[in-house]
Amino acid sequence: MSGVRPTRAARAGRAVVVALALLWSLGPVAYGVVLAVRPYGEVTRDPLGLPTTLDLSAFATALRDEADGGFGLGRFVLNSLGVALGTVLLSIAVCVLGAYAAARLRYRGRAVTNGIILAVYLFPGIVLAVPKFVVLARLGLTSSLAGLLVVYVAATVPVALYMMRNFFLALPASVEEAAIMDGCTLGQLLVRVVLPIAVPGVVATAIYVFMIAWNEYFYALLFLVQRRELWTAPLGIAQLGDFQVPVTVLLAGSIAVTVPVVVIFFLAQRYIVSGLVQGAER
């Protein structure tokens, strides 16, 4: 039995809804880009006008160091990039082993362990702020990017474990059983068989962990507020919200901080989609 074809009016209505949704979501972004590339004087005279000339000086002002008359956002972006990539590497390295153990190995207290992972994931981060600060203060890691990296890894490991556990559960157990029958050890099984199949799930988890570390603001403010040279991108963007900062510089800085995330999403889009579908099959 063939499905009912939508009428011309239904197709037109759907197209209108899609167009309105795109306009609603992309309109502010496009307007922000237009403002960022217009001269500040032109923006103050005609905020809704189109640019007559391209002026990229706002980007240079936002990214230059304070000693050169800028706001130092370029250095803050590099700090964020280093911390976010370090968080991804450490979290994924730990969670690949932990998630596979939670998904495949049989041991006493397995259900309780999985429940604890989920509970820690759902626990509000702000409640743990004081204990984390006290521990890092005892270790002498406050006001440092290394200490912030430790905090981010501790915050992202539970969610990465929970996500990757679902990916491993969705993998066919018959492939692993065949590899074990062929003489693979547990380490060989994980490296040569499981990880190549689970690449989409690992990449999707890595992107999510990167997003958490890249956008995190509270812990960065708590640990780095006294060390401006170590600020991350969210702290740098927050300082641009001052009323004395031209709106063109604010928007240029926001766009510059967003570009790395957008680029990573475009490059890893295929892995993200297949990884999310793979995790949803469980």
C-alpha positions in Angstrom: 0.0 0.0 0.0 1.6 3.3 -1.1 1.7 6.2 1.2 -0.5 9.3 0.7 1.3 12.0 -1.3 1.4 15.4 0.4 -0.6 18.0 -1.4 0.9 21.1 -3.0 -0.4 23.2 -0.2 1.2 20.9 2.4 4.6 21.0 0.6 4.4 24.8 0.4 3.5 25.0 4.1 6.4 22.8 5.0 8.8 24.9 2.9 7.5 28.0 4.7 8.0 26.5 8.1 11.6 25.4 7.2 12.4 28.8 5.9 11.1 30.5 9.0 13.0 28.2 11.2 16.3 28.8 9.3 15.6 32.6 9.4 15.0 32.4 13.1 18.1 30.4 13.9 20.6 31.8 11.3 19.3 35.4 11.2 21.0 36.6 14.4 24.2 34.9 13.4 24.3 36.5 10.0 23.5 39.9 11.5 26.3 39.5 14.0 28.8 38.7 11.2 27.6 41.7 9.2 28.1 44.0 12.2 31.6 42.5 12.9 32.8 43.4 9.4 31.4 47.0 9.4 33.3 50.1 10.7 32.2 51.0 14.2 31.2 54.6 13.1 29.0 53.2 10.4 27.3 50.8 12.8 26.5 53.6 15.2 25.0 55.7 12.4 23.0 52.9 10.8 22.8 49.7 12.9 20.5 47.9 10.4 22.4 48.8 7.2 24.5 46.6 5.0 28.3 47.1 4.9 29.6 49.4 2.2 33.2 48.4 3.0 34.7 45.4 4.7 36.5 46.3 7.9 38.3 43.5 9.7 40.0 45.7 12.3 37.5 44.5 15.0 38.9 41.0 14.7 42.5 42.3 15.0 41.6 44.3 18.1 39.9 41.4 19.8 42.7 39.0 19.1 45.8 41.2 19.7 47.5 41.2 23.1 46.8 43.9 25.6 50.3 45.4 25.1 49.5 46.0 21.5 46.2 47.7 22.2 43.9 44.6 21.9 42.0 42.5 24.3 44.2 39.3 24.2 41.6 37.0 22.9 44.1 35.2 20.6 46.1 34.1 23.6 42.9 33.0 25.5 41.9 30.9 22.5 45.2 29.2 22.5 44.9 28.5 26.2 41.4 27.0 25.7 42.6 24.9 22.7 45.5 23.4 24.8 43.3 22.6 27.8 40.4 21.2 25.6 42.7 19.0 23.6 44.5 17.8 26.7 41.1 17.0 28.3 40.0 15.0 25.2 43.2 13.0 25.1 43.2 12.1 28.8 39.5 11.5 29.1 39.3 9.3 26.0 42.4 7.3 27.1 40.9 6.6 30.5 37.3 6.0 29.3 38.1 3.6 26.5 39.3 1.1 29.0 36.7 1.9 31.7 33.8 1.9 29.2 34.8 -1.4 27.7 35.1 -3.0 31.1 31.7 -1.6 32.1 30.1 -2.9 28.9 31.7 -6.4 28.5 33.5 -7.6 31.6 31.5 -9.5 34.2 32.5 -8.8 37.8 30.9 -8.4 41.2 29.2 -5.0 41.7 29.0 -4.2 37.9 25.5 -2.8 38.1 26.4 -0.7 41.2 29.5 0.7 39.4 27.4 1.6 36.3 24.9 3.3 38.6 27.6 5.3 40.3 28.9 6.5 36.9 25.5 7.7 36.0 25.0 9.4 39.4 28.3 11.3 39.2 27.4 12.4 35.7 24.1 13.8 36.9 25.6 15.4 40.0 25.7 19.3 39.8 29.2 20.5 39.1 28.8 23.6 41.3 28.4 21.3 44.4 31.9 19.9 43.8 33.5 23.2 43.2 34.7 23.8 46.8 36.1 20.2 47.4 38.0 20.4 44.0 39.4 23.8 44.9 40.6 22.6 48.3 42.2 19.5 46.8 44.0 21.5 44.1 45.1 24.2 46.6 46.7 21.4 48.7 48.5 20.2 45.6 49.6 23.7 44.6 47.7 23.5 41.2 45.3 26.5 41.6 45.8 29.4 39.2 47.4 27.1 36.6 46.2 25.5 33.4 47.4 22.1 34.7 45.0 22.3 37.6 42.2 23.4 35.3 43.0 20.4 33.1 42.7 18.0 36.1 39.3 19.5 36.9 38.1 19.2 33.4 39.2 15.6 33.1 37.4 14.8 36.4 34.3 16.5 35.1 34.2 14.9 31.7 35.2 11.3 32.5 31.7 10.3 33.9 29.8 11.5 30.8 32.5 10.1 28.5 32.3 6.7 30.3 28.5 6.7 30.1 28.4 7.5 26.4 31.2 5.1 25.3 29.7 2.3 27.4 26.5 2.5 25.2 28.6 2.5 22.1 30.5 -0.7 23.2 27.2 -2.3 24.2 25.9 -1.7 20.6 28.8 -3.6 19.1 28.2 -7.2 18.0 29.6 -9.6 20.6 30.1 -12.3 17.9 33.0 -10.4 16.4 34.8 -10.3 19.8 34.0 -13.9 20.4 35.5 -14.9 17.0 38.7 -12.9 17.8 39.1 -14.6 21.2 38.7 -18.0 19.5 41.5 -16.9 17.1 43.8 -16.4 20.1 43.5 -12.6 20.7 44.4 -11.4 24.2 42.1 -8.8 25.8 44.5 -6.0 24.9 44.8 -7.2 21.2 41.0 -7.6 21.1 40.5 -4.0 22.2 43.2 -2.4 20.0 42.8 -4.5 16.8 39.1 -5.4 16.8 36.9 -3.2 19.1 38.4 0.2 18.6 38.4 0.2 14.8 34.7 -0.7 14.8 34.0 1.8 17.6 35.8 4.8 15.9 32.5 6.7 15.2 31.5 6.4 18.9 34.9 7.4 20.2 35.0 10.5 17.9 31.5 11.5 18.9 32.4 11.3 22.5 35.7 13.2 21.9 33.8 16.0 20.2 31.3 16.2 23.1 34.2 16.3 25.7 35.9 19.0 23.6 32.7 21.1 23.6 32.4 20.8 27.4 36.0 21.9 28.0 35.9 24.6 25.3 32.8 26.3 26.6 33.3 25.8 30.4 33.3 29.1 32.3 32.6 28.5 36.0 35.7 26.5 36.9 37.9 28.7 34.7 36.7 31.7 36.6 37.2 30.0 39.9 40.8 28.8 39.3 42.2 31.4 36.9 40.5 34.7 37.8 43.8 36.1 39.3 46.0 35.0 36.4 44.8 37.0 33.3 47.5 35.6 31.1 46.1 32.1 31.7 42.5 32.9 31.0 40.5 30.7 28.6 38.3 31.9 25.7 35.0 32.0 27.8 36.7 34.4 30.3 38.0 36.5 27.5 34.5 36.8 25.9 33.0 37.7 29.2 35.4 40.7 29.5 34.2 41.9 26.1 30.8 42.3 27.5 31.9 45.5 29.1 29.8 48.5 28.0 33.1 50.3 27.0 33.9 47.6 24.4 32.6 48.4 20.9 29.9 46.0 19.7 31.9 45.2 16.6 34.8 44.0 18.8 32.4 41.9 20.9 30.9 40.2 17.9 34.2 39.7 16.2 35.6 38.0 19.4 32.5 35.8 19.7 32.9 34.7 16.0 36.6 34.0 16.4 35.9 31.8 19.4 33.1 29.9 17.6 35.1 29.2 14.4 37.3 26.3 15.9 34.2 24.4 17.1 32.4 24.8 13.8 35.4 23.6 11.9 35.8 20.6 14.1 32.1 19.8 13.6 32.3 20.0 9.8 35.4 17.8 9.7 34.0 15.2 12.0 30.3 15.4 10.9 30.3 11.9 9.4 31.7 10.3 12.6 29.4 12.3 14.8 26.2 11.2 13.0 27.2 7.5 12.7 28.4 7.5 16.3 25.2 8.9 17.7 23.2 6.4 15.6 25.4 3.6 16.9 24.9 4.6 20.5 21.1 4.9 20.0 20.9 1.3 18.8 21.3 0.0 22.3 
